[in-house]
């Protein structure tokens, strides 16, 4: 009698997808907007569904950030950034340099990114570990995580060797300025509440 074996992830050989592979799948209709996926470190990963607390922070936070950074930077809400060769995440907010072509021909790349912000509830572990490593490895200098449950913002800065060297935690009563836009003060109340 044959015995069933259980495979572990160490027994499997996974194909790592590139950004070009990912774009070809989108162009061919293999992946559609309804799939709600992003490319993280060569793997196509499902994005978590949005509950009302998360969705309201994206909606209100997007309005606030767009008004705050008007004429200084472009605020992209849940749109791709390309972190070659194997990552194209869709952060909740990407504050990027203004591009004269308005990113019609390409997605923003690390040199365009001024600040990334993720709003986290059910995705907190992934945002603090996996996404933080991807962003740090790509050279993203500043990454904020809005922790809905704890009502705080974790600020990660100074990416070196794939890790952030500085971590600070702020509350809804705090105001902070991004490193690359020090004259723009963000009232965290509008991201947390």
C-alpha positions in Angstrom: 0.0 0.0 0.0 1.4 3.4 -1.0 1.9 5.9 1.7 0.9 9.5 1.3 3.7 11.9 1.7 3.3 15.5 2.7 5.4 18.1 0.9 6.9 21.0 2.7 7.8 24.3 1.0 11.4 23.2 1.2 10.5 20.3 -1.1 9.0 22.5 -3.8 10.7 24.5 -6.5 8.9 27.7 -7.0 9.3 29.9 -10.1 10.1 33.5 -9.3 8.4 35.9 -11.6 10.0 39.1 -12.9 8.2 42.4 -13.4 8.4 41.8 -17.1 6.7 38.3 -16.7 4.0 39.9 -14.5 3.3 42.7 -17.1 3.0 40.0 -19.9 0.5 38.1 -17.7 -1.5 41.4 -17.3 -1.3 42.2 -21.0 -2.4 38.7 -22.0 -5.4 38.9 -19.6 -4.1 36.1 -17.4 -4.2 38.6 -14.5 -7.1 41.1 -14.4 -7.9 44.0 -12.0 -10.5 41.7 -10.3 -7.6 39.4 -9.2 -6.4 42.0 -6.7 -2.8 40.7 -6.7 0.7 42.3 -6.5 4.1 41.0 -7.3 6.3 40.6 -4.1 9.8 39.2 -4.3 9.0 37.2 -7.4 5.7 35.8 -6.1 2.2 36.8 -7.1 0.4 37.5 -3.8 -3.3 38.1 -3.2 -4.1 41.4 -1.5 -6.3 41.3 1.5 -9.9 42.4 1.1 -10.6 45.8 2.6 -12.9 46.1 5.6 -14.6 49.4 6.3 -12.0 50.8 8.8 -9.2 50.2 6.2 -11.2 51.5 3.3 -12.2 54.7 5.2 -8.6 55.5 6.1 -7.6 55.0 2.4 -10.4 57.3 1.3 -9.9 60.0 3.9 -6.1 59.7 4.1 -5.8 60.0 0.3 -7.9 63.2 0.3 -5.7 64.6 3.1 -2.4 63.7 1.6 -3.3 64.9 -1.9 -4.3 68.3 -0.5 -1.2 68.4 1.8 1.4 67.5 -0.9 -0.3 69.5 -3.8 2.2 71.0 -6.2 5.1 69.4 -4.2 4.6 65.7 -4.9 2.2 63.2 -6.5 0.2 61.1 -4.2 -0.7 57.7 -5.7 -3.3 55.7 -4.0 -3.1 51.9 -4.3 -1.2 52.0 -7.6 1.9 50.1 -8.6 5.5 51.0 -8.1 8.2 49.0 -9.9 10.9 47.6 -7.7 12.9 45.6 -10.2 13.5 42.8 -10.9 10.8 40.9 -9.0 8.5 43.3 -7.1 5.7 45.5 -8.1 3.7 46.2 -5.0 0.7 48.5 -4.7 1.2 50.5 -1.5 -1.8 52.2 0.0 0.0 55.6 -0.5 3.1 56.3 -2.6 4.3 59.9 -2.4 6.4 60.3 -5.5 8.2 63.0 -7.4 6.1 64.9 -9.9 6.8 63.4 -13.4 6.2 65.6 -16.5 4.5 62.6 -18.2 2.5 61.8 -15.1 3.8 58.2 -15.1 1.9 57.4 -18.3 4.8 55.4 -19.7 6.0 53.7 -16.6 5.3 53.1 -12.9 7.3 55.1 -10.4 10.6 53.4 -9.5 12.7 53.7 -6.3 14.4 56.9 -7.4 10.9 58.5 -7.7 9.6 57.5 -4.3 9.7 60.1 -1.5 7.6 58.1 1.0 5.6 54.9 1.1 2.7 54.4 3.5 0.7 51.2 4.2 -2.5 51.1 6.2 -2.5 47.9 8.2 -5.0 45.9 10.1 -5.1 42.2 9.0 -1.9 42.8 6.9 0.2 44.2 9.8 2.6 41.3 10.0 3.2 41.2 6.2 3.6 45.0 6.1 6.1 45.1 9.0 8.2 42.1 7.8 8.0 41.1 4.1 7.1 44.5 2.6 9.5 46.3 4.9 12.3 44.1 3.6 11.3 44.5 0.0 11.1 48.3 0.4 14.4 48.5 2.2 16.2 46.3 -0.3 14.9 48.5 -3.1 16.4 51.5 -1.3 13.2 53.2 -0.3 14.4 55.6 2.4 11.2 56.0 4.4 8.3 53.8 5.0 5.3 54.4 7.3 2.9 51.8 8.6 -0.4 53.0 9.9 -1.5 50.5 12.6 -5.2 50.8 12.7 -5.7 48.6 15.8 -3.1 50.3 18.0 -3.9 53.8 16.5 -0.3 54.5 15.8 2.2 55.1 12.9 5.5 53.2 12.8 8.1 55.1 10.9 10.9 53.1 9.3 13.9 55.1 7.9 17.5 54.7 6.8 17.5 51.6 4.6 20.8 49.8 4.5 21.6 46.3 3.3 17.9 45.4 3.0 16.9 46.5 6.5 15.7 49.7 8.0 18.1 51.0 10.7 15.6 53.4 12.4 12.2 52.7 13.8 10.0 55.2 15.7 6.4 55.0 16.8 4.0 58.0 16.8 0.4 58.5 17.9 -2.6 60.4 16.6 -1.5 63.5 18.5 1.8 63.7 16.7 2.9 65.6 13.6 5.9 64.6 11.5 7.6 65.6 8.3 9.0 63.1 5.7 12.8 63.1 5.4 12.7 64.1 1.8 10.0 66.8 2.2 11.0 68.3 5.6 8.8 71.4 5.2 5.6 69.4 4.8 4.2 68.5 8.2 1.8 65.5 8.3 -0.8 65.6 11.1 -1.1 61.8 11.9 -4.6 62.2 13.2 -5.8 62.3 9.5 -4.2 59.0 8.8 -5.0 57.2 12.0 -8.6 58.3 12.8 
